[in-house]
Amino acid sequence: MSQKPEEDRLLEHNCDGIQEYDNPMPRWWLIGLYGTIVWAVLYLLNVIPGIGSGKGWKGNYEQDMAAARQKYGDLKQQALIGVDSLTLMSRMNDPAALALGKETFMSTCSPCHVADGGGLIGPNLTDEYWINGGSPMQVMHTVNNGVLEKGMPAWGAVLKPEQITGVVAYVMSMQGTTPATPKAPQGMKADGTVAETPAP
């Protein structure tokens, strides 16, 4: 295909005496552009369920994940199976574990419990009263499984096992500290004493 004569490529547009020149993109560049558009359309049709042939990358991912769960089970939960109260209490004496627990607490727990544990939306974590049990294992269960009806998410689905045990150790280390503006006690003590509801 012959090229246009030079004068045919001059456009009407003129700016400060400079006339615009039509310089088309190289053919190899246009082939690449149109090729990626075609590839994107084919890829999209393969991704959306019910359209196109094949399961698409989402379907393949879900199939692989289901096969992995069947073969290995829930590795996060398995990692917490051997954890007991002694393990959690020993983490309270481990500076690295407490540092990880504090970092995790600040990023995930402090919006509801405040940085010093005094409580905001969530309860005060520094007093002797607990809504869902105050033993290390009960606290781990609460952190891991959440309390959805109270708005507490199941952090076990997000955090690594060492983050969960670290944050439990950090929460337990807060016992007896004095937050700036502590929330009124909620729940009950280990001996069964129920917190008094503050007068309205």
C-alpha positions in Angstrom: 0.0 0.0 0.0 1.5 3.3 -1.1 2.1 6.1 1.4 0.1 9.3 1.1 1.9 12.2 -0.5 3.5 14.6 2.0 1.0 17.3 1.2 -2.0 15.0 2.0 -0.8 14.5 5.5 -0.9 18.2 6.4 -4.0 18.9 8.5 -6.1 22.0 8.6 -5.2 22.7 12.3 -2.7 25.5 12.6 -1.2 26.9 15.8 1.2 29.9 15.8 2.1 29.3 12.2 2.8 25.6 12.8 0.6 23.3 10.8 -0.2 19.9 12.2 1.1 16.9 10.4 -0.6 13.5 10.4 2.1 11.0 11.4 0.3 7.6 11.8 1.5 5.1 14.4 3.8 2.3 13.1 2.0 -0.8 11.9 3.6 -3.1 14.5 2.4 -0.8 17.3 -1.2 -0.9 15.9 -1.1 -4.7 15.5 0.0 -4.9 19.2 -2.8 -2.6 20.3 -5.6 -4.4 18.5 -4.1 -7.7 19.6 -4.3 -6.8 23.3 -7.9 -5.6 22.8 -8.9 -8.9 21.3 -7.0 -10.8 24.0 -8.8 -8.8 26.7 -12.2 -9.5 25.3 -11.5 -13.2 25.1 -10.1 -13.2 28.6 -13.1 -11.4 29.9 -15.5 -13.8 28.3 -13.6 -16.6 29.9 -13.8 -15.0 33.4 -17.5 -14.2 33.6 -19.4 -17.4 34.7 -21.9 -18.6 32.1 -20.3 -16.8 29.2 -17.7 -18.3 27.0 -16.0 -21.7 27.3 -14.0 -22.8 30.3 -14.2 -21.9 33.9 -12.0 -18.8 33.7 -9.2 -17.8 36.1 -11.7 -17.3 39.0 -13.2 -20.7 38.5 -9.7 -22.3 38.3 -8.7 -20.5 41.5 -11.7 -21.6 43.4 -11.2 -25.2 42.2 -7.6 -25.2 43.2 -8.4 -23.7 46.6 -11.1 -26.3 47.2 -8.7 -29.1 46.3 -6.1 -27.6 48.7 -8.6 -27.4 51.6 -9.6 -31.0 51.0 -6.0 -32.1 51.0 -4.6 -30.0 53.8 -7.6 -28.7 55.7 -7.6 -25.3 57.4 -3.9 -24.7 58.0 -4.5 -21.6 60.2 -6.8 -23.5 62.5 -4.4 -26.4 62.7 -1.6 -24.1 63.7 -3.7 -23.0 66.7 -4.7 -26.6 67.8 -1.6 -27.1 69.9 -1.9 -23.8 71.6 -2.8 -23.9 75.3 -2.9 -21.4 78.3 0.8 -22.1 79.1 1.8 -21.3 75.6 -0.1 -18.1 75.6 1.2 -17.1 79.0 4.8 -17.8 77.9 4.2 -15.5 75.0 3.7 -12.7 77.5 7.3 -13.1 78.5 8.5 -13.1 74.9 9.5 -9.5 73.8 9.2 -10.4 70.1 5.7 -11.9 70.6 4.6 -8.9 72.6 6.0 -6.5 70.0 4.1 -8.4 67.3 1.0 -8.5 69.5 1.2 -4.7 70.1 1.6 -4.0 66.4 -1.3 -6.2 65.5 -3.5 -4.7 68.3 -2.7 -1.2 67.1 -3.7 -2.0 63.5 -6.7 -4.2 64.1 -8.1 -3.8 67.6 -7.4 -0.2 68.7 -10.2 1.4 66.5 -12.7 -0.3 68.8 -10.7 -0.8 72.0 -8.5 2.3 71.9 -4.7 2.1 71.9 -4.4 1.8 75.7 -7.2 -0.8 75.9 -9.7 1.5 77.6 -12.5 0.6 75.3 -14.7 2.7 72.9 -17.1 0.6 70.8 -15.5 -2.5 72.2 -15.2 -3.2 76.0 -12.4 -2.1 78.3 -9.7 -4.7 78.2 -7.8 -3.5 81.3 -10.3 -4.2 84.1 -11.3 -7.6 85.6 -14.6 -7.9 83.8 -15.0 -9.9 80.6 -18.0 -10.3 78.3 -16.8 -13.5 76.7 -14.4 -14.9 79.3 -11.1 -13.6 80.4 -8.9 -16.7 80.4 -6.1 -16.7 77.8 -7.9 -19.5 75.9 -11.2 -17.7 76.0 -9.6 -14.5 74.8 -7.9 -16.4 71.9 -11.3 -18.0 71.0 -12.9 -14.5 70.9 -10.1 -13.1 68.8 -10.0 -16.1 66.5 -13.7 -16.6 66.0 -15.1 -13.2 66.7 -18.4 -12.2 68.2 -20.4 -11.3 65.1 -23.6 -10.2 67.0 -21.4 -7.7 68.9 -19.6 -6.5 65.8 -16.3 -8.3 66.6 -14.9 -9.8 63.4 -13.3 -13.3 63.3 -9.7 -12.2 63.0 -8.6 -15.8 62.5 -9.7 -15.5 58.9 -7.3 -12.5 58.4 -4.4 -12.8 60.9 -1.6 -15.3 61.0 -1.5 -17.7 64.0 1.5 -16.0 65.5 -0.4 -12.7 65.2 -3.4 -14.1 67.1 -1.3 -15.6 69.9 0.8 -12.4 70.0 -2.3 -10.1 70.3 -3.8 -12.4 73.0 -0.6 -12.2 75.0 -0.6 -8.4 74.5 -4.2 -8.1 75.7 -3.5 -10.2 78.7 -0.5 -8.0 79.5 -2.8 -5.0 79.7 -4.6 -6.3 82.8 -4.3 -3.9 85.6 -3.0 -1.0 83.5 -4.7 2.4 83.8 -6.1 3.8 80.5 -6.7 7.5 80.0 -10.5 7.3 79.7 -11.6 3.7 80.8 -15.0 2.5 79.7 -17.4 1.3 82.4 -17.0 -2.4 83.3 -19.0 -4.9 81.2 -19.5 -8.6 81.7 -18.3 -10.5 84.8 -15.2 -11.4 86.7 -13.8 -14.9 86.7 -15.5 -15.5 90.1 -18.9 -14.7 88.6 -19.3 -11.2 89.9 -21.3 -9.3 87.4 -20.4 -5.7 86.5 -23.0 -3.1 87.6 -24.8 -1.3 84.9 -24.1 2.4 85.2 -27.1 4.6 85.9 -28.4 6.5 82.8 
